[in-house]
Amino acid sequence: GGLQRENSGFNGVNGWVGNTRLLANDYYDSIVGATASLADCDTSANSVDDCVNDLKNSNRWEQVFVENSEPEFSTPDRWEWERGTNPDHFVMVNSDIALVRDLNGLMTDDGEVSTCQWKCNRNNCALPACPHAPETIGVAAEYASDNGLFLEDFESAFKTMLAHGQYDTSAGCASPPCTVGAEARRNLRGPSN
């Protein structure tokens, strides 16, 4: 999908990976990168630190400010991570980046990360590199290097999600699986023509 400013305030018409018609591990490849070097990298929980140097070769992301004060946008201003140049850039939001970078304590209330940058491979960097996310970078690296594993895990999670319906007891559902009623489904689809 794409990130439309008029809907979310984020400016990413090309979305996360650019191909919205293919379910694959491109998302993980773009935030982890260097999949060729990951093929030889043991990304189990005990050896993620050994892989960090390989993971630093990932695509460079830069945090930019999206000002939505123009009259056609009623969405708040946002901070997003971009790779590439306008208008052909790709976008990630902080929750995406947090899969591979530990942003805990590094974000302001409005989402700006001003104390570190994506990576710093030289001594003259303006800011240090953001630390890697030790709990999730290994999983992201596995998915980046193994599309089959990603698809297998996605299928399992998606089937579970579909099979268990909606867990909302406030709408009169005493025990799962709960379903969305016909009127609510019509409202989700929007007005009929």
Secondary structure, 3 states (H helix, E strand, C coil): CCECHHHHCCCECCCCCCCCCCCCCHHHHHHHCCHHHHCCCCCCHHHHHHHHHHHCCCCCCEEEEECCCCCCCCCCCEEEEEECCCCCCEEECHHHHCCCECCCCCECCCCCECCCECCCCCCCCCCCECCECCCCHHHHHHHHHCHHHHHHHHHHHHHHHHHCEECCHHHCCCCCCECCCHHHHHHHHCCCC
